[in-house]
Amino acid sequence: MRPSPVPAIAGVYGWDFEQAPHQDLDAGRLLHVGIALRFMANRASTQNLRKRVRYHYRGSAAGSTLRLTLGCLLGLELRRVGSGQRMTFGKAEEATLSQWMAENARVCWIRI
């Protein structure tokens, strides 16, 4: 795996974009905030900032509210997958979304 500037710690992260994903939104505005906790209600968390940020960049809309929201704002076609409970954009459109994010997304974080 490539080195990442994002630390593997608990924290809060925020996303903004060079180009707005929809004409009714302004570029450069904070559009998504997430959290990677050390502890959940009844157990230690397996997530950290690095894992969450990587998943938002490389995962699918089925597991990332950020990807789901961006894809819908960009007009990508949402589809049911598997047993029909999960929604995603399909391989080609997920790749399109990943490319758009690589060109436009910026993320910042703070340790908690």
FIBAFI-834770 format. One record per residue: x, y, z of N, C-alpha, C, O in turn; residue in one letter; residue number from 1. Coordinates in steps of 0.001 Angstrom, whole numbers, plus 500000, padded with zeros to 6 digits. Example, Ala and Ser with C-alpha at 12.3 -4.5 7.8 and 13.67 -1.06 7.14 Angstrom:
<timars>
[[513190,494310,507800],[512300,495500,507800],[513200,496700,507800],[514236,496681,508465],A,1]
[[512850,497750,507080],[513670,498940,507140],[512900,500030,507870],[513409,501138,508039],S,2]
</timars>
This chain:
<timars>
[[500839,498822,500000],[500000,500000,500000],[500888,501247,500000],[501923,501277,500666],M,1]
[[500484,502261,499260],[501257,503501,499185],[501253,504238,500518],[500295,504131,501284],R,2]
[[502316,504982,500797],[502324,505800,502020],[501196,506835,501979],[500794,507294,500910],P,3]
[[500703,507185,503154],[499602,508139,503242],[499971,509252,504206],[500568,508990,505251],S,4]
[[499628,510486,503876],[499853,511580,504820],[498835,511579,505956],[499012,512280,506953],P,5]
[[497759,510784,505804],[496716,510744,506819],[497157,509782,507922],[497479,508629,507635],V,6]
[[497178,510233,509174],[497628,509369,510262],[496590,508311,510639],[495389,508508,510454],P,7]
[[497071,507198,511164],[496204,506103,511612],[495822,506339,513073],[496209,505576,513958],A,8]
[[495055,507410,513310],[494644,507809,514655],[493153,508129,514646],[492527,508205,513588],I,9]
[[492594,508314,515838],[491205,508759,515947],[491140,510249,515622],[492069,510994,515936],A,10]
[[490061,510683,515002],[489929,512095,514689],[488656,512433,513947],[487798,511582,513710],G,11]
[[488559,513687,513591],[487445,514215,512810],[488027,514700,511486],[489107,515290,511455],V,12]
[[487313,514451,510400],[487793,514874,509087],[486696,515613,508334],[485506,515378,508546],Y,13]
[[487121,516507,507453],[486184,517281,506655],[486618,517308,505196],[487813,517308,504901],G,14]
[[485646,517330,504281],[485901,517310,502843],[485354,518580,502181],[484242,519021,502470],W,15]
[[486157,519148,501294],[485656,520195,500405],[486201,519907,499014],[487031,519013,498846],D,16]
[[485743,520657,498015],[486015,520297,496631],[486361,521513,495792],[485732,522564,495908],F,17]
[[487381,521355,494935],[487812,522416,494013],[486667,522808,493093],[486401,523990,492878],E,18]
[[485995,521802,492555],[484839,522010,491685],[483632,521470,492436],[483689,520364,492973],Q,19]
[[482566,522207,492483],[481360,521748,493176],[480756,520559,492437],[480755,520539,491207],A,20]
[[480238,519556,493170],[479644,518400,492513],[478268,518667,491900],[477707,517803,491225],P,21]
[[477731,519855,492135],[476412,520199,491587],[476353,521710,491395],[476974,522454,492154],H,22]
[[475629,522160,490412],[475567,523585,490077],[474993,524452,491192],[475273,525650,491240],Q,23]
[[474200,523875,492086],[473605,524655,493179],[474494,524761,494414],[474094,525346,495420],D,24]
[[475698,524197,494339],[476639,524242,495462],[477852,525080,495092],[478226,525160,493922],L,25]
[[478458,525695,496080],[479671,526485,495854],[480905,525615,496022],[480966,524785,496930],D,26]
[[481890,525803,495150],[483181,525123,495292],[483886,525674,496524],[483654,526815,496924],A,27]
[[484743,524861,497118],[485534,525304,498249],[484801,525303,499578],[485389,525666,500597],G,28]
[[483545,524908,499598],[482777,524847,500841],[482907,523465,501471],[483032,522463,500767],R,29]
[[482879,523419,502785],[482872,522152,503500],[481562,521434,503198],[480486,521974,503455],L,30]
[[481645,520216,502650],[480432,519498,502262],[480203,518207,503032],[479109,517644,502973],L,31]
[[481206,517728,503751],[481030,516470,504483],[481968,516453,505674],[483126,516856,505567],H,32]
[[481470,515986,506805],[482282,515818,508010],[482082,514396,508494],[480962,513886,508499],V,33]
[[483177,513749,508906],[483095,512397,509440],[483939,512279,510692],[484682,513195,511047],G,34]
[[483818,511137,511361],[484557,510911,512597],[485081,509479,512619],[484400,508552,512182],I,35]
[[486267,509315,513118],[486865,507998,513346],[487164,507926,514839],[488106,508556,515321],A,36]
[[486372,507168,515555],[486459,507101,517010],[487452,506047,517488],[487716,505071,516785],L,37]
[[487997,506246,518678],[488822,505233,519337],[487953,504128,519910],[488274,502945,519798],R,38]
[[486854,504528,520524],[485968,503572,521177],[484535,503832,520744],[484101,504976,520604],F,39]
[[483815,502739,520537],[482398,502842,520260],[481670,502530,521566],[482325,502353,522593],M,40]
[[480372,502458,521562],[479597,502282,522791],[480022,501052,523592],[480106,501109,524819],A,41]
[[480291,499943,522903],[480577,498710,523633],[481877,498008,523234],[482126,496878,523654],N,42]
[[482701,498669,522431],[483961,498031,522004],[484912,499059,521424],[484530,500191,521126],R,43]
[[486159,498642,521271],[487137,499505,520605],[486824,499534,519115],[486380,498529,518560],A,44]
[[487044,500644,518473],[486784,500783,517045],[487948,500220,516242],[489100,500313,516666],S,45]
[[487653,499642,515093],[488706,499173,514188],[489054,500244,513158],[489969,500053,512357],T,46]
[[488345,501355,513168],[488543,502426,512197],[489515,503476,512728],[489689,503630,513937],Q,47]
[[490139,504188,511805],[490959,505350,512133],[490863,506310,510952],[490239,505996,509939],N,48]
[[491479,507471,511084],[491377,508467,510005],[491859,507913,508667],[491187,508080,507649],L,49]
[[493014,507257,508663],[493565,506736,507404],[492605,505766,506733],[492372,505865,505529],R,50]
[[492042,504826,507496],[491114,503851,506915],[489858,504523,506367],[489396,504175,505280],K,51]
[[489300,505481,507106],[488084,506152,506649],[488340,506957,505373],[487573,506867,504414],R,52]
[[489413,507737,505364],[489714,508554,504182],[489984,507662,502980],[489474,507936,501894],V,53]
[[490772,506603,503142],[491034,505678,502033],[489742,505064,501509],[489547,504953,500299],R,54]
[[488855,504664,502429],[487618,504044,501970],[486765,505040,501187],[486162,504679,500176],Y,55]
[[486713,506274,501642],[485948,507275,500893],[486526,507463,499492],[485774,507663,498538],H,56]
[[487845,507404,499357],[488469,507551,498037],[488324,506299,497178],[488099,506407,495972],Y,57]
[[488447,505122,497769],[488537,503891,496985],[487379,502928,497144],[487287,501956,496395],R,58]
[[486504,503167,498088],[485428,502221,498387],[484277,502317,497414],[484466,502582,496227],G,59]
[[483087,502099,497927],[481887,502185,497085],[480817,502984,497825],[480924,503234,499025],S,60]
[[479806,503368,497098],[478703,504130,497686],[477965,503306,498731],[477298,503872,499598],A,61]
[[478067,501986,498669],[477383,501136,499635],[477924,501331,501053],[477205,501101,502025],A,62]
[[479189,501754,501177],[479784,501913,502498],[480251,503312,502821],[480875,503531,503859],G,63]
[[479960,504263,501952],[480441,505633,502143],[479328,506627,501822],[478934,506786,500667],S,64]
[[478833,507287,502857],[477822,508313,502645],[478357,509429,501762],[477614,509997,500961],T,65]
[[479643,509749,501901],[480252,510772,501052],[480169,510367,499586],[479726,511162,498757],L,66]
[[480588,509143,499246],[480540,508690,497848],[479105,508625,497344],[478833,508993,496201],R,67]
[[478195,508166,498175],[476788,508097,497789],[476253,509482,497449],[475615,509673,496414],L,68]
[[476515,510439,498318],[476041,511811,498104],[476675,512429,496869],[475975,513000,496032],T,69]
[[477997,512323,496746],[478682,512911,495583],[478194,512299,494277],[477917,513012,493313],L,70]
[[478092,510975,494251],[477644,510308,493028],[476256,510765,492600],[476005,511000,491418],G,71]
[[475361,510886,493568],[474009,511366,493252],[474044,512802,492749],[473361,513140,491782],C,72]
[[474841,513653,493404],[474945,515050,492955],[475554,515164,491564],[475221,516077,490809],L,73]
[[476454,514228,491221],[477082,514230,489899],[476218,513555,488840],[476586,513532,487665],L,74]
[[475074,513004,489243],[474153,512391,488283],[474479,510954,487921],[474017,510470,486888],G,75]
[[475264,510252,488740],[475578,508851,488456],[474369,507982,488803],[473572,508330,489674],L,76]
[[474243,506847,488109],[473088,505972,488287],[473296,505020,489456],[474214,504201,489439],E,77]
[[472453,505126,490460],[472508,504285,491648],[471787,502966,491363],[470705,502955,490776],L,78]
[[472410,501836,491792],[471843,500514,491528],[471851,499656,492791],[472673,499854,493685],R,79]
[[470938,498716,492849],[470945,497724,493925],[471958,496640,493570],[472097,496261,492407],R,80]
[[472664,496148,494591],[473632,495066,494371],[473401,493972,495398],[472761,494193,496425],V,81]
[[473926,492794,495111],[473798,491680,496043],[472353,491285,496247],[471617,491075,495283],G,82]
[[471945,491182,497498],[470591,490756,497839],[469559,491854,497618],[468368,491653,497853],S,83]
[[470021,493014,497166],[469097,494109,496901],[468990,495107,498022],[468237,496074,497905],G,84]
[[469721,494911,499114],[469675,495836,500243],[470696,496962,500098],[470474,498067,500593],Q,85]
[[471805,496691,499428],[472871,497687,499284],[472728,498421,497959],[472278,497857,496962],R,86]
[[473125,499702,497970],[473069,500523,496762],[474476,501006,496434],[475237,501389,497323],M,87]
[[474812,500983,495149],[476105,501478,494689],[475951,501955,493246],[474852,501924,492692],T,88]
[[477052,502395,492641],[476979,502936,491288],[477469,501978,490213],[477415,502328,489034],F,89]
[[477931,500817,490552],[478497,499914,489564],[479951,500267,489304],[480385,501388,489571],G,90]
[[480697,499310,488785],[482152,499451,488650],[482594,500674,487843],[483440,501442,488300],K,91]
[[482038,500856,486667],[482481,501957,485799],[482176,503317,486426],[483010,504221,486390],A,92]
[[480988,503460,486997],[480630,504753,487581],[481356,505004,488901],[481655,506154,489222],E,93]
[[481647,503949,489681],[482471,504120,490885],[483868,504600,490477],[484460,505440,491155],E,94]
[[484394,504065,489366],[485706,504508,488870],[485644,505972,488426],[486580,506733,488671],A,95]
[[484554,506364,487780],[484368,507763,487377],[484343,508664,488612],[484964,509727,488629],T,96]
[[483626,508233,489635],[483553,508998,490878],[484924,509096,491542],[485302,510168,492014],L,97]
[[485666,508005,491585],[487017,508024,492164],[487913,509007,491424],[488672,509747,492050],S,98]
[[487831,509020,490103],[488636,509946,489302],[488225,511390,489586],[489085,512257,489737],Q,99]
[[486931,511653,489661],[486455,513004,489958],[486958,513443,491322],[487391,514584,491488],W,100]
[[486905,512545,492303],[487399,512877,493637],[488906,513140,493624],[489375,514068,494282],M,101]
[[489664,512335,492883],[491115,512529,492803],[491447,513916,492256],[492439,514523,492661],A,102]
[[490629,514413,491347],[490871,515720,490735],[490323,516882,491563],[490824,518001,491454],E,103]
[[489310,516638,492382],[488602,517744,493033],[488557,517729,494554],[488366,518780,495167],N,104]
[[488727,516571,495178],[488534,516456,496627],[489742,516922,497419],[490890,516715,497024],A,105]
[[489452,517556,498551],[490462,517914,499537],[489924,517499,500894],[488745,517692,501193],R,106]
[[490780,516937,501699],[490365,516490,503024],[491324,517057,504065],[492531,517134,503840],V,107]
[[490774,517443,505188],[491593,517892,506315],[491111,517139,507543],[490001,516606,507546],C,108]
[[491924,517090,508580],[491573,516317,509772],[492192,516941,511011],[493099,517770,510944],W,109]
[[491658,516504,512143],[492193,516912,513432],[492095,515717,514369],[491100,514992,514364],I,110]
[[493116,515521,515156],[493163,514428,516140],[492168,514715,517273],[491998,515862,517685],R,111]
[[491515,513659,517769],[490642,513820,518940],[491086,512859,520035],[490487,512829,521109],I,112]
</timars>
